[in-house]
Structure formats: structure tokens, C-alpha cells
Amino acid sequence: MILMALHNSSGKKPRARDLGVPFDGSPGTLNAITDIRGLEVGHVTLVSGNGKLIVGKGPVRTGVTAIFPRGKKSGDPVFAGWFSLNGNGEMTGTTWVEESGFLEGPIMITNTRSVGIVRDSVIEWQMKHHLGRSWFLPVVAETYDGFLNDIYGFHIKKCHVFEALDDASSGPVLEGNVGGGTGMICFDFKGGIGTASRKVQTHGEEYAVGVLVQANFGDRQQLRIAGVPVGTEIRDQLPMRGKSSSIIIVIATDAPLLPHQLKRVARRASLGLGRVGDISSDDSGDIFIAFSTLNFKVTKSSGLVKVSMLSNSELDPLFEATVQATEEAIINALVAAETMTGRDGNKVMAIPHDRLRQVLKKYNR
């Protein structure tokens, strides 16, 4: 098996802006979720084998992604809120996020059949590093990669989860066929991991909003990029597959928000999905989580805790930034992804960059 622990600093793939795709808003320095200071992302990518599916042996096209709100050395929880636009999917730990208002530990993203091993491995990793409390409920999300991957072979192991956690770092984030997004499909093109960010001004201060997606959703005819009906213009190169839909969206900000406000932010990711043409179909797991890295050490066991928060009336710039960054993160996932052949010779084509530019030019975009 080829195990690729993909470090964030290695390699550079084209992004949507490199192709001239226009977007609203002002991105951060990296135009990535890691524009939130202290946040770290790690990927492990598993690619091996070709040809006919033999369950347990491959071909393997999968992985795992880890997101630490305050970095892997911090055990300090963050305020969080989550939202399910359509619930045909899984994000563990969200019942406690809803109840407590806190996210403890990393957010993990993988394939549908590896949620259990990832969850258990995160607990062991946290205990090994003496981070946070001895009791917590990990947040692990999934999308389905069974068209390209031997998903019932259960190829994600504890060592891979540990490596994704240990590998997490700040800086540029690899996109496309990496980590949990390795075997994913988006609008019948190759999909995967994408990220983007926005700088916002509110209450006289500048804050950042960062988004990371694992994109595995949408039918070709729905796809819109910069308002252009790209999916109806590029109608060929469709994979021979059944319908499959899901997207996980992680939203981070350094603005001082409380859990009820973060739930409102998470809901706005739905509007970013709408911008790219998605309808959140019946079989789709469209699950979003948002957190704020401000307000430190607010989980004292007793006594009064002082926190800061923006007024609800000052949230609109953050809502807008979430919509914009979600839209761009999805298109970045499409642009960065590369053509992949997996189990049984199943093949998914990457969106052709030259044809995308031609379509945008046709519509004066």
C-alpha cells in the first residue's frame, strides 16, 4: 500500500482564482481555513492497487483529515454549533456539542465505514498526549467513497489516524484528492477537500472566517460556477455510477461568538451550497459545524466564567463571509482534484480547466 502523509507545505495545485474564477469578498493571506491563527490541518491519504475489487485487498482510494481548532498541543475546548441541512450522513459527538456548546478535541473527516475506528483512535491519541479531559466525545464526520474505494475493506487503521493527527500543521492546506477527500466525487467530476477564507470588518475590528469542505455531492446539470451553468455546458465525461451525495463543511472564525451564534453561522453554509447549484437531495448528508477560537479557558469546573461576544446585530458580515468562503472552497476542491481510477476500473474525470475557462469567458465571467 502507498501511504501518503501529505504535509501542507509540499506541492502546489492550481486553485479557482488561478483560473480567473471571480469571487466576492476579500480572502485572507492563505485563502484557507488556516488563516485562523493557531488552527492546524493534517491529512493522510491511502492509494494502492488497481483493477477488480477484492474486498479487504483493494483497490484503496481513501484517507482521513484532522482539524485542530487551536492546534494539536492545545486541550482548550472552543465554543461551537452545528447544523444538518439533510441528515443522511454522520457527524459523531454533535449531540454533546448541541447540549454543552463546546467542541473538545479535533474534527475528523473520513469515509462512511471508517467513522468508528477514527473515533476510537482519537480518544486513544488524546489520552496518550494528556490533552483535555479524560472524558469527551470526538467529532468525526464522513462522506461515501465506495465508487472508487474498497470501502468495506476497512483500510483506515489506528496508525493512519495517529499520523493525520501528528501531521497537522498551520500554513497552506492541500486540496483535492487528499485525506478524507481522496475518493470523493463532486457534480460528477472528481471532488475532495477544498478550503477558502474571508476577512471581515465588524464592530470596528477585523476578523477572519475560514471554511474547509469535503465535497462529495451534486449532479452535473446542477453545477454553477460564478453564476455560470457550467454543468449544462460540460455534459460529457460522466462517470457510470449511481447517485451519491454528501458534503461536510467546517467553519472557523476568530470572532467572539457564542454557541447559539455559531449555529446561526453554520446554517449559512447552506447558502454557499445553493450558489454552486446544490439542492441538498434526499440521500445527501449535508452536515456543518462552526466554532470560534476566541474565549479561552471557559470550561472551569466551578465559579464565574467571563466571555465576550459580538452583538447579534453585528453578525451579518460573518454570515456573508461564510457564504462566500463556502462557495469558493467547493470550487477549489473541484479545481484541485485530479482524475482518478479506482475499484473495478471506475474512473472519475477532473473538471477540465481549459474548458471551464472557455465557459466562463462565454458568459463574460
C-alpha positions as CSV (number, residue, x, y, z in Angstrom):
1,M,0.0,0.0,0.0
2,I,1.1,3.5,-0.7
3,L,0.7,5.7,2.3
4,M,0.9,9.4,1.7
5,A,1.1,11.6,4.8
6,L,0.7,14.8,2.8
7,H,2.3,17.7,4.6
8,N,0.6,21.1,4.0
9,S,3.8,22.7,2.7
10,S,4.5,20.2,-0.1
11,G,3.4,20.8,-3.6
12,K,1.1,23.4,-5.1
13,K,-2.0,22.7,-7.1
14,P,-4.0,25.3,-9.1
15,R,-6.9,27.0,-7.3
16,A,-10.0,28.5,-8.7
17,R,-8.6,32.1,-8.6
18,D,-5.6,30.9,-10.6
19,L,-8.0,30.1,-13.5
20,G,-9.6,33.5,-13.2
21,V,-12.8,32.4,-11.5
22,P,-14.3,35.5,-9.9
23,F,-15.5,35.5,-6.3
24,D,-16.9,38.1,-3.9
25,G,-15.2,39.2,-0.7
26,S,-11.6,39.6,0.4
27,P,-9.7,36.4,1.2
28,G,-7.1,36.0,4.0
29,T,-3.4,35.6,3.3
30,L,-3.7,31.9,2.6
31,N,-7.3,31.9,1.5
32,A,-7.6,28.8,3.7
33,I,-9.1,27.7,7.0
34,T,-5.6,28.1,8.4
35,D,-6.0,31.9,8.2
36,I,-7.5,31.4,11.7
37,R,-4.4,31.7,13.9
38,G,-3.4,28.5,15.7
39,L,-5.6,26.3,13.6
40,E,-3.9,23.2,12.1
41,V,-4.9,20.7,9.5
42,G,-3.4,17.2,8.8
43,H,-4.1,14.7,6.0
44,V,-3.2,11.0,5.5
45,T,-4.0,9.7,2.0
46,L,-4.2,5.9,1.1
47,V,-3.8,4.9,-2.5
48,S,-3.0,1.4,-3.6
49,G,-3.9,-1.3,-6.1
50,N,-5.8,-1.3,-9.4
51,G,-8.4,-3.4,-11.2
52,K,-11.2,-5.6,-9.9
53,L,-12.5,-5.1,-6.4
54,I,-11.4,-7.7,-3.9
55,V,-12.9,-6.7,-0.5
56,G,-10.2,-6.3,2.0
57,K,-7.4,-6.0,-0.6
58,G,-8.4,-3.1,-2.7
59,P,-8.1,-1.0,-4.8
60,V,-7.8,1.6,-2.0
61,R,-8.7,5.2,-2.5
62,T,-9.4,6.8,0.9
63,G,-7.9,8.7,3.8
64,V,-8.5,10.8,6.9
65,T,-8.3,14.6,7.6
66,A,-7.8,16.2,11.0
67,I,-8.6,19.8,12.0
68,F,-7.4,21.2,15.3
69,P,-9.2,24.5,16.2
70,R,-6.3,25.6,18.5
71,G,-3.5,23.3,17.3
72,K,-2.6,19.8,18.3
73,K,-0.9,20.8,21.5
74,S,-3.9,22.6,23.0
75,G,-6.5,20.8,25.1
76,D,-8.6,24.0,25.5
77,P,-12.2,23.5,24.1
78,V,-13.9,26.0,21.8
79,F,-17.4,27.3,21.6
80,A,-19.2,25.5,18.7
81,G,-22.6,25.0,17.0
82,W,-23.7,22.6,14.3
83,F,-26.4,22.2,11.7
84,S,-27.8,19.4,9.5
85,L,-29.3,20.6,6.2
86,N,-30.0,17.0,5.3
87,G,-29.2,14.2,7.7
88,N,-28.4,11.2,5.6
89,G,-24.9,11.1,7.0
90,E,-22.9,11.1,10.2
91,M,-21.1,13.5,12.4
92,T,-20.5,12.0,15.8
93,G,-20.3,14.0,19.0
94,T,-22.8,16.6,17.9
95,T,-25.4,15.8,20.5
96,W,-23.0,16.9,23.1
97,V,-21.9,20.0,21.1
98,E,-25.6,20.9,21.0
99,E,-26.0,20.3,24.7
100,S,-22.8,21.8,26.0
101,G,-21.9,24.4,23.4
102,F,-18.3,23.1,23.3
103,L,-16.2,21.3,20.8
104,E,-13.4,19.3,22.6
105,G,-10.5,18.0,20.5
106,P,-10.1,17.8,16.8
107,I,-12.7,17.5,14.0
108,M,-12.0,14.4,11.9
109,I,-13.3,13.6,8.4
110,T,-13.1,10.2,6.7
111,N,-15.1,7.7,4.7
112,T,-18.5,6.4,5.8
113,R,-17.3,3.0,7.0
114,S,-14.3,4.3,9.0
115,V,-16.1,6.5,11.4
116,G,-15.8,4.0,14.3
117,I,-12.0,3.4,14.0
118,V,-11.3,7.1,13.6
119,R,-13.4,8.0,16.7
120,D,-11.8,5.3,18.9
121,S,-8.3,6.3,17.7
122,V,-8.8,10.0,18.5
123,I,-9.7,9.0,22.1
124,E,-6.6,7.0,22.4
125,W,-4.4,9.7,20.8
126,Q,-5.9,12.4,23.2
127,M,-5.2,10.2,26.2
128,K,-1.7,9.4,25.1
129,H,-0.9,13.2,24.8
130,H,-2.8,14.1,28.0
131,L,-4.9,16.7,26.2
132,G,-8.2,17.9,27.6
133,R,-10.4,15.9,29.9
134,S,-10.3,12.2,30.2
135,W,-14.0,12.0,29.1
136,F,-15.0,13.6,25.8
137,L,-17.0,12.7,22.7
138,P,-15.0,13.1,19.4
139,V,-16.4,14.8,16.4
140,V,-16.0,12.5,13.4
141,A,-17.7,13.2,10.0
142,E,-18.0,11.1,6.8
143,T,-18.9,11.0,3.2
144,Y,-19.1,7.9,1.0
145,D,-16.2,6.9,-1.3
146,G,-17.4,3.4,-2.3
147,F,-17.4,4.1,-6.1
148,L,-13.6,4.4,-6.2
149,N,-12.6,2.8,-2.9
150,D,-12.8,-0.7,-1.3
151,I,-14.9,0.9,1.4
152,Y,-15.8,-2.4,3.0
153,G,-12.2,-3.4,3.3
154,F,-11.8,-1.0,6.3
155,H,-8.4,0.1,5.3
156,I,-8.2,3.1,7.7
157,K,-6.3,1.9,10.7
158,K,-5.3,3.5,14.0
159,C,-1.8,4.3,12.7
160,H,-3.3,6.4,9.9
161,V,-5.5,8.4,12.3
162,F,-2.5,9.0,14.6
163,E,-0.4,10.1,11.6
164,A,-3.1,12.6,10.4
165,L,-3.2,14.0,14.0
166,D,0.6,14.2,14.4
167,D,1.0,15.7,10.9
168,A,-1.4,18.6,11.5
169,S,0.1,21.9,10.9
170,S,-0.6,25.5,10.0
171,G,0.1,27.1,6.6
172,P,-1.3,26.2,3.2
173,V,-3.8,23.3,3.1
174,L,-3.5,20.6,0.4
175,E,-6.8,20.2,-1.6
176,G,-8.4,17.8,-4.0
177,N,-7.6,14.1,-3.8
178,V,-6.2,14.2,-0.2
179,G,-7.1,12.9,3.2
180,G,-10.8,12.1,3.7
181,G,-11.5,13.6,0.3
182,T,-9.3,11.1,-1.6
183,G,-12.1,9.1,-3.2
184,M,-14.8,11.7,-3.4
185,I,-16.9,12.9,-6.3
186,C,-18.5,16.3,-6.8
187,F,-21.0,17.2,-9.5
188,D,-19.9,14.0,-11.3
189,F,-16.3,15.4,-11.5
190,K,-13.6,14.4,-9.1
191,G,-14.1,16.1,-5.8
192,G,-12.5,16.1,-2.4
193,I,-11.0,18.6,0.0
194,G,-11.3,22.4,-0.6
195,T,-10.8,25.5,1.6
196,A,-11.1,29.2,1.5
197,S,-11.3,32.2,3.8
198,R,-12.6,35.8,4.1
199,K,-11.5,38.9,6.1
200,V,-14.4,40.8,7.6
201,Q,-14.9,44.1,9.4
202,T,-17.5,44.4,12.1
203,H,-17.7,46.4,15.3
204,G,-14.6,48.3,14.2
205,E,-12.4,45.1,14.3
206,E,-11.1,42.8,11.6
207,Y,-11.9,39.1,11.9
208,A,-11.4,36.0,9.7
209,V,-13.7,33.3,8.7
210,G,-12.3,30.1,7.2
211,V,-14.0,27.1,5.6
212,L,-12.9,23.6,4.8
213,V,-15.2,21.2,2.9
214,Q,-15.2,17.5,2.0
215,A,-17.2,17.7,-1.2
216,N,-18.9,14.5,-2.4
217,F,-22.3,15.8,-3.8
218,G,-24.3,17.1,-6.7
219,D,-25.5,16.1,-10.1
220,R,-23.6,17.5,-13.2
221,Q,-26.5,19.6,-14.6
222,Q,-26.8,21.5,-11.3
223,L,-23.2,22.8,-11.2
224,R,-22.9,26.6,-11.3
225,I,-19.6,28.4,-11.0
226,A,-19.6,32.2,-10.6
227,G,-23.2,32.1,-11.6
228,V,-22.5,30.3,-14.9
229,P,-24.3,27.0,-15.7
230,V,-21.1,25.0,-16.1
231,G,-22.8,21.7,-15.6
232,T,-25.0,22.1,-18.6
233,E,-22.1,23.4,-20.7
234,I,-19.8,20.5,-19.9
235,R,-22.0,17.5,-20.3
236,D,-19.6,14.7,-21.2
237,Q,-17.1,12.7,-19.2
238,L,-19.8,11.5,-16.8
239,P,-18.9,8.5,-14.5
240,M,-21.1,5.5,-14.8
241,R,-22.4,5.5,-11.2
242,G,-25.4,5.6,-9.1
243,K,-26.5,8.8,-7.3
244,S,-24.3,9.7,-4.3
245,S,-24.4,12.9,-2.4
246,S,-22.9,14.4,0.8
247,I,-20.8,17.3,2.0
248,I,-19.1,18.1,5.3
249,I,-18.4,21.8,5.9
250,V,-16.2,23.1,8.8
251,I,-16.4,26.8,9.5
252,A,-13.9,28.5,11.8
253,T,-13.6,32.1,13.0
254,D,-11.6,34.2,15.4
255,A,-14.6,36.5,16.1
256,P,-16.0,36.2,19.6
257,L,-19.2,34.2,19.1
258,L,-21.2,32.0,21.5
259,P,-22.7,28.6,20.6
260,H,-26.2,29.9,19.6
261,Q,-24.5,32.4,17.2
262,L,-22.2,29.7,15.8
263,K,-25.2,27.6,15.0
264,R,-26.6,30.5,13.0
265,V,-23.2,30.8,11.2
266,A,-23.3,27.0,10.4
267,R,-26.7,27.4,8.8
268,R,-25.4,30.0,6.4
269,A,-23.2,27.4,4.7
270,S,-26.4,26.2,3.1
271,L,-26.5,29.4,1.1
272,G,-23.0,28.8,-0.2
273,L,-24.1,25.3,-1.4
274,G,-27.0,27.0,-3.2
275,R,-24.6,29.3,-5.0
276,V,-22.9,26.3,-6.7
277,G,-26.3,24.8,-7.6
278,D,-26.8,22.1,-5.0
279,I,-30.4,21.2,-3.8
280,S,-29.4,19.0,-0.8
281,S,-31.1,15.9,-2.2
282,D,-32.9,13.3,-0.1
283,D,-29.9,10.9,0.0
284,S,-27.4,13.6,1.0
285,G,-25.6,14.0,4.2
286,D,-25.1,17.8,4.4
287,I,-23.7,18.4,7.9
288,F,-21.9,21.6,9.0
289,I,-20.1,22.7,12.2
290,A,-18.8,26.1,13.2
291,F,-16.5,27.1,16.0
292,S,-14.8,30.2,17.4
293,T,-11.2,30.2,18.6
294,L,-11.7,33.3,20.8
295,N,-12.7,33.0,24.5
296,F,-10.0,30.9,26.2
297,K,-10.3,28.6,29.2
298,V,-14.0,28.9,29.6
299,T,-14.6,25.3,30.9
300,K,-13.7,25.9,34.5
301,S,-15.2,23.3,36.8
302,S,-16.7,26.0,39.1
303,G,-17.0,29.7,39.6
304,L,-17.9,32.5,37.3
305,V,-16.7,32.5,33.7
306,K,-16.4,35.7,31.7
307,V,-16.8,35.6,28.0
308,S,-17.0,38.1,25.1
309,M,-19.4,38.1,22.2
310,L,-20.4,40.2,19.3
311,S,-23.9,41.6,19.2
312,N,-26.3,39.7,17.0
313,S,-26.8,42.8,15.0
314,E,-23.1,42.7,14.0
315,L,-23.2,39.2,12.6
316,D,-24.2,39.9,9.0
317,P,-20.6,40.4,7.7
318,L,-19.7,36.9,9.2
319,F,-22.8,35.4,7.6
320,E,-21.8,36.8,4.2
321,A,-18.2,35.7,4.7
322,T,-19.4,32.1,5.4
323,V,-21.5,32.0,2.3
324,Q,-18.6,33.4,0.1
325,A,-15.9,31.1,1.6
326,T,-18.1,28.0,1.4
327,E,-18.8,28.7,-2.3
328,E,-15.1,29.2,-3.1
329,A,-13.9,26.2,-1.0
330,I,-16.2,23.9,-3.0
331,I,-14.9,25.2,-6.4
332,N,-11.3,24.9,-5.0
333,A,-12.0,21.3,-4.3
334,L,-13.1,20.7,-7.9
335,V,-10.2,22.6,-9.4
336,A,-7.5,20.9,-7.3
337,A,-8.9,17.4,-7.8
338,E,-7.2,15.1,-10.3
339,T,-8.7,12.4,-12.5
340,M,-8.8,9.1,-10.6
341,T,-9.3,5.4,-11.5
342,G,-10.3,3.1,-8.7
343,R,-12.1,-0.1,-7.9
344,D,-13.3,-2.2,-10.9
345,G,-11.7,0.4,-13.2
346,N,-14.3,3.0,-12.2
347,K,-13.0,6.4,-13.4
348,V,-13.9,9.9,-12.4
349,M,-12.6,12.8,-14.5
350,A,-11.3,16.1,-13.1
351,I,-13.0,19.2,-14.2
352,P,-11.1,20.3,-17.4
353,H,-9.5,23.7,-16.6
354,D,-9.3,24.9,-20.2
355,R,-13.0,24.1,-20.8
356,L,-14.0,25.8,-17.6
357,R,-12.2,28.9,-18.6
358,Q,-13.9,28.8,-22.0
359,V,-17.3,28.5,-20.5
360,L,-16.7,31.4,-18.1
361,K,-15.5,33.5,-21.0
362,K,-18.6,32.7,-23.0
363,Y,-20.7,34.2,-20.2
364,N,-18.4,37.2,-19.7
365,R,-17.3,35.9,-16.3
